């Protein structure tokens, strides 16, 4: 406990010194900028530059056989990639899946990730009678294989109750997946609601069910959302775009 308090005090002091002396500070989202400003950082010092991804690597690919390893039934496959942590809201997605299957039998869900809630979420899955519908992937998947994982799925869902950014949304959208995400910090700036996917209220099982069933029932529109998503990522979140924003700050500092 003493060491933890000492670390927090050091971090607070060190961060304050850095913030005071820095020429410029970058934040990954407007929510992060608001947090910094609330901590006393002058707003004019903070530039919002999002996390970037390589859209040349994250793109739709053929993944023969991979879908079958994630889904036990031939129906639509939902995917989430997240740490199994309370902030990710996965229990709400699991409960929503049960309700969605009442309307559209055969929907599967693959949960890729590890974390402290794994046993609790597995137990919930069994108690709801979803053992055959939900596949937990807790073994590590190399980054270069993730495009195949996204491409093997139909819809990406990130039901976080807290989400500072949400890089996995960019990866899924870049692989042309329509997305459903909670209306919180990061996803608000990534997802174009109604165009690249849907935003829902955090913890709302009803909205998750509504949007999941809509996408399954309107597959052509959902695919259009996926294509729109890739174009949005290429336009705003590709590393080539992000790097240029950082260069502007560096060049400004040099000319100072």
QUIVENLIN-V999631 format. One record per run of one state. SS is the DSSP state (helix for helix, strand for strand, loop for the rest). FROM is the first residue (numbers start at 1). TO is the last residue. If there is no record, write none. Layout:
ss	from	to
SS	FROM	TO
SS	FROM	TO
//
This chain:
ss	from	to
loop	1	1
helix	2	21
loop	22	24
strand	25	27
loop	28	29
helix	30	38
loop	39	42
helix	43	45
strand	46	48
loop	49	52
strand	53	53
loop	54	65
helix	66	70
loop	71	76
strand	77	81
loop	82	85
helix	86	88
loop	89	89
helix	90	103
loop	104	107
strand	108	112
loop	113	117
helix	118	127
loop	128	133
strand	134	137
loop	138	142
helix	143	151
loop	152	154
strand	155	158
loop	159	166
helix	167	174
loop	175	177
strand	178	182
loop	183	184
helix	185	190
loop	191	192
strand	193	193
loop	194	196
strand	197	200
loop	201	204
helix	205	217
loop	218	218
helix	219	236
loop	237	237
strand	238	238
helix	239	255
loop	256	256
//
